[in-house]
């Protein structure tokens, strides 16, 4: 995931995916501004970067958020591209 987030950043004006559009921006096609469209749309040459957001192995779900530990399965910081397990402090290094 980290490599795909960096690839996205390189192709999107040095910006990581937006938290609100995280799933769509990684699993569909996009243009350099981050707008998304169905895979294969000619005007949207970038992506997809992953088939789906991975499941957190500790929770069995793939919810992405930016709240405190336990508020989502993955913690994501759109300013740095940091993606961490968010189910417990012990698993954040996953």
ABEGO torsion letter per residue (X at the ends): XAAAAAAAAAABGGBBBBAAAAAAAAABBBBAAGBBBBBGBAABABOBABABBBBBAAAGBABBBABBBGABABBBBAAAGBBBBAABAAAAAX
